[in-house]
């Protein structure tokens, strides 16, 4: 009888331990140090105290000349809802950094879905990763006389393992 009580307690303890380890934690944005739902002040602190952040539209903020790890970002755009916190990130990189950024994303998240759009003299290449937590979209825009490389992050609404 004592053995059964001891086994029951051990089983309950083991189940509680598994539940604590498997409990959902905060969902982190792909960029280290940021998390979906962060308030504006925490996003500003992440960018650095000296970084000037301007409001472009209601809830949409822009920071220029930011460093992402050691890679320069000409423009960082982030949307922060007053109730939901950080909901969207976008970075504009130099076209020269495109290969390094795409290689890093591929190494971290695997092979992306990719496509090319061609219309008149406008050519866009698009790469998409769904990590389960984030939807990452990389776009190379090639318009005569101007090239741009953008990365956009937002929380994923669809978990790939459900499909």
N, C-alpha and C positions, 0 to 999 in steps of 0.2 A: 504494500500500500504506500509506503514512504517513497519507494522508487517511482511510482506513478506520479505522485505529487511533484517530485523533483524533476522528472522528465517534462511534465506539463509546464513548470516554471521555466525550465531551460528552453523549451519550444517557444513560449511567449516572449522570453527575452531575445531569442534569436530573431523572431518575426519583427519585434520592435526595432532591433538593430538594422535589419534589412530595410524597413520602412524609413528610418532616419537617413540611411545612405541613399535611398532611391527617391527621397522627397524632392520635388522640383525646386530648383534654386532660381535666382534672378537670371533673366535672359540677357546675355551680354551681346552688344552690337559687335560686328566683326572687328571693328577697330579697337585695339586694346585700350582699356581705361575708360571706355564709354559703355553705357548700358541703356537699352530701350527703357524709356520712362524717366530718365534722369531729368531733374529740373534744370532750368536755364543756368542758374548759378554754378552748378557742378560742371556743366558743359564748358562754361567760360573758364572755370578753374583748370579744367583739363587742357584747354588751349594755351593757358599761361596768363599770368597776371598782366603782362605788358601787351598782350594781344588785343588789338582794337576790334570790337565786334559791333557791326551796325545792323539795324533792323531794316530789311529790304521791304517787307510787307508784314502784315500782322502775323506773328508767329514764325516768320522766316528770317533767319539771321545769316550774315555773311562775314567771314573773316578772310583777310588776304595774307599771302606770304606765310603760310603755316608750315610746320614740319610734321610729316607723318613718319615717325621713327626718324630716319635720317634723310628722307626724301622730301624735297621741297614741293609744296602744293601751292599753286598760284591763287586758288580760291577754294574755300570750304564753305559749303552752304548746309545749314541744318535747320530743321523745322522742330519747334518745341511748342507743344500744346500746353496751355496753362493747367489743364487737368490731367492729361496723359503723359506729359513730359516729352522727352526726345522721341520723335516718330520717324525721322528721315534724315539721312546724311548724304551728301554728295561732295565729291572732290574733283577739281580740275587740275590735271597734271600736264606737264610739258610732254609734247609728243615724243620727245627723246627718251622719256622714262617709261613709255608704254610697254616695251618688251619686258623690263624688269618687274613692273607691277603685274602684268598678266602671268609671268612665270611664277611669281610669288603666290598669286591666287590659285593657279593650277596646282602648285606643290601643296598648298594647304587644303584645297577643297576638291581636287580632282579635275577631271576633264569637263569643260563647260559645254552647254548647248551654245552653238554659234551660228550666225547667219550673216549674210551681206545683202544690203539694199542698194540698188542702183536706180537712180532716176535722173534723167537729163545729165547734168554734169555734177550731180550730187551723189556721193558714195559714202555709205555708213556700214561699219562692221559692228556687230553686236555680239557680246558674250554674256551668258547668264548662268549663274550658279544658284541653286536652292540648297542651302546647308541644313534646312530643317528649322533653324532659328532665324536666318536672314535670307533675303532675296538680294543677290548682288548682280548688278547690271553694269557692264563696262561697254562704253560706246566710243568708237573712233569715227569722228566726223571729218570728211574730206570734201571741202567745197573749194573750188578754184581760188587760190590765194590764201586759204586759211585751213588749218588743221586743228582739231581739238581732240583731247582724250579725257573722258569723264568716267568716274566710278560713282555709282549710286547704291546705297544700302537702305533697306527698310525691313521691318519685321516680316517674316514669311507668314502668310495666312494658310499655307498648305504644307503639311508635313509629308515629305516624300515617302516615308514608310507606310502611310495610310493608303497610298495608291496601289 
